[in-house]
Amino acid sequence: MDGTALPVVVVGAGPVGLAAAAELLEQGLEPLVLEAGTEAAAAVIEWGHVRLFSPWEWVVDPAAQRLLEKQGWTAPDPEHYPTGVEWVERYLAPLAQALGERVVTGARVVGATRRGRDRVVDAGRDTEPLVIHVLTASGEERVLARAVVDASGTWTSANPLGGDGMPAIGEHAASGRVRAAVPDLADPAERARYAGRHVVVAGSGHSALTALAGFAALVDEEPGTTVSWLLRRSGFGQVFGGGDADQLPARGALGQRAAEAVRAGAVSPVFGFRTERVEQDPDGRLTLVSDDGARVEGVDEVVVVTGFRPELSWLSEVRLELDPTLQAPVRLAPLIDPNVHSCGTVYPHGAAELAQPEPGLYLAGMKSYGRAPTFLARTGYEQVRSIAAELAGDHEAAARVELVLNETGVCGGAGLFDAGTSAAETAEVSGCCSPAEPEQSEARVAETVGAHGAGH
Ligand SMILES: Cc1cc2nc3c(=O)[nH]c(=O)nc-3n(C[C@H](O)[C@H](O)[C@H](O)COP(=O)(O)OP(=O)(O)OC[C@H]3O[C@@H](n4cnc5c(N)ncnc54)[C@H](O)[C@@H]3O)c2cc1C
């Protein structure tokens, strides 16, 4: 069969997978989106109660917008901040509907290979199609693809509570009291689970800040609620983000709400705590023990928001080139490494940085960031615009830079969590936030130093 007659298989119908389909269609290519969930955007639905820190303006893909507008869709107020559910109802679900049979739900991808070859065989890798192995309710099947865009996200592989990246001893056994998501405290059942209890929040990213802000209100409203906040780092550093200096104001405000909760005494920070063990007390509650023997006792509930990692097992028969630290494509990783970057900016990048040694295979979206925490949907939209152009043979458009991101306002230190700041700080100010375009570079560095001077 002529390989160009085959679809481009997109794995995952999240915001980036659906955008990939729209971008591919615009380039005259036929996408087939395989989604494990029972509906499109299954991962976003799971955290649907959380309000985005990006306004509508930043979370609608341009090609998707053009496709939707042909069907009479009107864009929401660009300055409004949707919740995850609103993102789905107003944009992602209509987009999946507009793509019609090109989006197949209930289709979990469990393998990828080259037709007739395992990963060891050299011959035919750029002539034979890729093969995707899919599980559906009616069984299993193989789908041939001219190219594959893996936009399957990282939502299903959350980092554990254990401070060393492995689950803490006893973490699984305590799973009834340990949860890896920001709770929906507006839901009466969820609220009852935490009201009047000793809650531990572990983590220091945006999800942790969101959870802390929610729990601070619960402390006010529900007597007896106490909140301990476990941080691996030895001080706050830049954990509260850029505040007013953040170019996404809602993201900046998250940190300010969490800082206020600490100042008001609603949240008690526990620094330098690397959870090693979860012990079950005779009364059913938990004691968390750190690797240096520190203890947090009388814990009713643990909320683990320590970030995500990519699920790579189904890619074991294709050739990948991933950064050993971040598990992100090697050419992208240096641009987003949280050991030196906290800005939230990234050099514009696309097909060239995301391609793998396996011809026709690209990682995109949240998954492409591996373990780096600063992914924004808008980055993903630009990635898939570039990939679609490359697959259509428009190499000039694939290489073009079409993205400027909003800085976090903390371009002055390590985005990672255990670090002191000085070495990373120096690296950051000297270039982390400078985009590739020289004329933007000056302004960015000025902003960087400005944010730095503002005391972050
Ligand atoms: C609480 C929270 C708040 C956030 N707020 C913002 C924000 O304000 N602004 C912003 O830009 N970003 C935000 N993000 C980041 C956000 O997740 C991404 O921007 C966006 O959801 C990433 O889209 P994606 O398509 O790459 O991944 P996902 O949204 O994770 O979608 C991946 C899809 O792939 C499917 N899938 C997974 N594995 C398979 C498989 N093996 N086979 C088939 N399908 C599979 C999943 O079911 C899912 O539908 C937030 C994230 C979280 C968790």
Ligand as a Chemical Component Dictionary entry (heavy atoms), coordinates in Angstrom:
data_LIG
# 
_chem_comp.id                   LIG 
_chem_comp.type                 NON-POLYMER 
_chem_comp.pdbx_formal_charge   0 
_chem_comp.three_letter_code    LIG 
# 
loop_
_chem_comp_atom.comp_id 
_chem_comp_atom.atom_id 
_chem_comp_atom.alt_atom_id 
_chem_comp_atom.type_symbol 
_chem_comp_atom.charge 
_chem_comp_atom.model_Cartn_x 
_chem_comp_atom.model_Cartn_y 
_chem_comp_atom.model_Cartn_z 
_chem_comp_atom.pdbx_ordinal 
LIG C1  C1  C 0 -4.549 20.878 37.248 1  
LIG C2  C2  C 0 -3.919 21.316 35.958 2  
LIG C3  C3  C 0 -4.064 22.645 35.525 3  
LIG C4  C4  C 0 -3.473 23.064 34.335 4  
LIG N1  N1  N 0 -3.646 24.358 33.920 5  
LIG C5  C5  C 0 -3.104 24.762 32.742 6  
LIG C6  C6  C 0 -3.296 26.103 32.269 7  
LIG O1  O1  O 0 -3.897 26.943 32.932 8  
LIG N2  N2  N 0 -2.747 26.445 31.069 9  
LIG C7  C7  C 0 -2.056 25.552 30.286 10 
LIG O2  O2  O 0 -1.628 25.906 29.197 11 
LIG N3  N3  N 0 -1.858 24.272 30.714 12 
LIG C8  C8  C 0 -2.363 23.874 31.915 13 
LIG N4  N4  N 0 -2.147 22.583 32.357 14 
LIG C9  C9  C 0 -1.274 21.707 31.603 15 
LIG C10 C10 C 0 -2.268 20.910 30.751 16 
LIG O3  O3  O 0 -2.377 19.614 31.221 17 
LIG C11 C11 C 0 -1.959 20.935 29.332 18 
LIG O4  O4  O 0 -1.849 22.210 28.821 19 
LIG C12 C12 C 0 -2.884 20.099 28.467 20 
LIG O5  O5  O 0 -3.870 19.369 29.117 21 
LIG C13 C13 C 0 -1.931 19.144 27.842 22 
LIG O6  O6  O 0 -2.576 18.570 26.783 23 
LIG P1  P1  P 0 -2.061 17.208 26.166 24 
LIG O7  O7  O 0 -3.012 16.951 25.038 25 
LIG O8  O8  O 0 -0.614 17.258 25.891 26 
LIG O9  O9  O 0 -2.232 16.117 27.340 27 
LIG P2  P2  P 0 -3.534 15.607 28.092 28 
LIG O10 O10 O 0 -4.479 16.700 28.372 29 
LIG O11 O11 O 0 -3.034 14.821 29.254 30 
LIG O12 O12 O 0 -4.220 14.618 27.058 31 
LIG C14 C14 C 0 -3.673 13.343 26.746 32 
LIG C15 C15 C 0 -4.790 12.419 26.267 33 
LIG O13 O13 O 0 -4.211 11.179 25.886 34 
LIG C16 C16 C 0 -4.999 10.112 26.365 35 
LIG N5  N5  N 0 -4.128 8.921  26.488 36 
LIG C17 C17 C 0 -3.163 8.703  27.418 37 
LIG N6  N6  N 0 -2.549 7.542  27.182 38 
LIG C18 C18 C 0 -3.125 7.007  26.074 39 
LIG C19 C19 C 0 -2.913 5.804  25.328 40 
LIG N7  N7  N 0 -1.968 4.915  25.678 41 
LIG N8  N8  N 0 -3.704 5.554  24.252 42 
LIG C20 C20 C 0 -4.655 6.464  23.873 43 
LIG N9  N9  N 0 -4.896 7.614  24.550 44 
LIG C21 C21 C 0 -4.137 7.891  25.627 45 
LIG C22 C22 C 0 -5.539 10.640 27.677 46 
LIG O14 O14 O 0 -6.712 9.933  28.073 47 
LIG C23 C23 C 0 -5.791 12.106 27.369 48 
LIG O15 O15 O 0 -7.098 12.339 26.875 49 
LIG C24 C24 C 0 -2.730 22.141 33.548 50 
LIG C25 C25 C 0 -2.588 20.815 33.996 51 
LIG C26 C26 C 0 -3.173 20.403 35.175 52 
LIG C27 C27 C 0 -3.001 18.974 35.616 53 
# 
loop_
_chem_comp_bond.comp_id 
_chem_comp_bond.atom_id_1 
_chem_comp_bond.atom_id_2 
_chem_comp_bond.value_order 
_chem_comp_bond.pdbx_ordinal 
LIG C1  C2  SING 1  
LIG C2  C3  SING 2  
LIG C2  C26 DOUB 3  
LIG C3  C4  DOUB 4  
LIG C4  N1  SING 5  
LIG C4  C24 SING 6  
LIG N1  C5  DOUB 7  
LIG C5  C6  SING 8  
LIG C5  C8  SING 9  
LIG C6  O1  DOUB 10 
LIG C6  N2  SING 11 
LIG N2  C7  SING 12 
LIG C7  O2  DOUB 13 
LIG C7  N3  SING 14 
LIG N3  C8  DOUB 15 
LIG C8  N4  SING 16 
LIG N4  C9  SING 17 
LIG N4  C24 SING 18 
LIG C9  C10 SING 19 
LIG C10 O3  SING 20 
LIG C10 C11 SING 21 
LIG C11 O4  SING 22 
LIG C11 C12 SING 23 
LIG C12 O5  SING 24 
LIG C12 C13 SING 25 
LIG C13 O6  SING 26 
LIG O6  P1  SING 27 
LIG P1  O7  DOUB 28 
LIG P1  O8  SING 29 
LIG P1  O9  SING 30 
LIG O9  P2  SING 31 
LIG P2  O10 DOUB 32 
LIG P2  O11 SING 33 
LIG P2  O12 SING 34 
LIG O12 C14 SING 35 
LIG C14 C15 SING 36 
LIG C15 O13 SING 37 
LIG C15 C23 SING 38 
LIG O13 C16 SING 39 
LIG C16 N5  SING 40 
LIG C16 C22 SING 41 
LIG N5  C17 SING 42 
LIG N5  C21 SING 43 
LIG C17 N6  DOUB 44 
LIG N6  C18 SING 45 
LIG C18 C19 SING 46 
LIG C18 C21 DOUB 47 
LIG C19 N7  SING 48 
LIG C19 N8  DOUB 49 
LIG N8  C20 SING 50 
LIG C20 N9  DOUB 51 
LIG N9  C21 SING 52 
LIG C22 O14 SING 53 
LIG C22 C23 SING 54 
LIG C23 O15 SING 55 
LIG C24 C25 DOUB 56 
LIG C25 C26 SING 57 
LIG C26 C27 SING 58 
# 
